[in-house]
């Protein structure tokens, strides 16, 4: 299912942004507020994983990866290192 949001033309014009740029900013904001996962925000932004991660870095937006995430990933990291 796809939902549509109405944005008045005056608002789009006032921002001097394209609709794609507005969609990107919304995706970044929702990710930053922890409302969207990395994957869903990236999809919404229409970017590759690498490009989205680069953009987050440029904007100094944390990727929400803490020590618990690292510890949970450690077995997979170790398994990959042995290959």
Secondary structure by P-SEA (a helix, b strand, c coil): cbbbbbbcaaaaaaacccaaaaaaaaaaaaaaaccccaaaaaaaacccaaaaaaaaaaacccccccaaaaaaaaaaaaaaaac
